[in-house]
């Protein structure tokens, strides 16, 4: 399986676990989004298992655009490994959006040093669902 297909499979299956979100795109549209936007605009790193890609992180500068793990691998540590790898790079800060209703993801980020810096009603996201802006900064000294 090519990376776009493997990444899109993780993205689609994980995104569909978020039952509070409207389903706005087909699996094929998700694949085109990964292939034509994410892989072209972002640095993407993956965690692989025996069956292929199990988790991925897409970053554009200090912006984490996407971090998803396949449903069978949520809680396995793959997402943490990817996030740790980015934190060990030359970035001094990272920011990301997370849906307010996604308590598991919010806990994940907060346990890894991110803090919520802004809350919105979701007017500016495609799903129109309330979200939160998270930020992590490298400790100075």
Secondary structure, DSSP 8 states (H G I E B T S, - for coil): --HHHHHHHHHHHHHTT-TTS---S-HHHHHHHIIIIIHHHSEEEEEEETTEEEEEEEEETTEEEEEEE-GGGTTSSHHHHHHHHHHTSS-SEEEEEEETT-HHHHHHHHHTT-EEEEEE-STTSTT---EEEEEEE----
